[in-house]
Amino acid sequence: MSATEARGAEHALDRFETLAVDRQGLIALAGRGPEALRDARGRAEAVDLPFPAGAVREAVVCGMGGSAIAGDLVADAYSERLRRPLAVVRDYSLPGWVGRDTLVILSSYSGNTEETLTCAMQALEREALVVAVTSGGKLAEFYGAQGVPVVRLPGDIPQPRAAVVHLLVSMLVVLERMAILPALAEDLGEGEAALAAAAGANAPERPVAENPAKRLAAALNGGLPIIYGAEATAAVARRWKGQINENAKLPAAWAALPELDHNEIVGFEAAGDLGRAFRVVMLRDPRHHRQVHRRFELTKELVAPAVDRVLEVTAEGRSPLARVLDLVSLGDYASLYLACLRGIDPGPVDIIERLKDRLATTGYGRAAASPGE
Ligand code: F6R
């Protein structure tokens, strides 16, 4: 960010009127991560899970958007500690291998997302070990009445994507209780501390000069963000991309190393003037594989001449959860401040609601085969 931009951004983001476009209060909510973590932990620990621990052969998280990303964050952060495979399904159908020994976590904040509900139906048909994480809707009412254990989240979070800490912590506790993850008490404590630290550092009262999220928002304003992660930060990159889409109402892209070094970088070779629109953000983790660190350095060197700028952020914290929450929180705040800078209310996602309404009028069974198939 140039000195002029920093000065300009300081005036805008440090003014109450700029932040007042956030009518649903998502910025204030982003500061309540520690309470969300404690609340979700209590709720998930209290649910009766009527399956023998150790009974699970593999686990699946079914969800969409803000309710799915929690599953990716867990899978990427804890990939080395997972004792069973963990997959995330964002679709209408469960994979063929889901059966009686599969733990199926149905994740939908509203409890009414049709893709998740069709997976729910299939999971029950296959007699899988099913748990729901939701604030209500059909998932809580219909499937709860069918005997599915429900981690019931509070219903007053204005947007599903703002419930990410609740969703993620609920999943972690369920996975820990089913012996798919080892004991997490220490990690949860560090996660809470990371959320508290991020809330302090990025708080709306803190001026641009001392506020990493506001500075990032100012640096991204006017460009198209491309977010790169790797290993534990791959899912975080996807979260940033989604938050920029939904909060700041901007197109954005994400990709993960090492894979992006095998295709995506070629796109910068002849991007020409189009490249000037891109602002690349690299999400780094001190615990990356040594070669991943080198790849970040080399990729930066190769990509920088073709884009407007490359920014880097490094996760802080001891446990994977702390480091992931540190970056998730920074990205959440930055996307909210970016919305404010653009004069856009970050909360409503009318286009998603309109699409859901139109789809809901048609039912969601599989289409009949067309003639000749
Ligand atoms: C809206 C949001 C969306 C939803 C998605 C699924 O804030 O984040 O990505 O998460 O449309 O809805 P739910 O989470 O209710 O299952």
Residues whose N, C-alpha, C, O or C-beta is under 5 A from the ligand:
A	BS01	F6R	M64 G65 G66 S67 S107 S108 Y109 S110 G111 T113 Q159 P160 R161
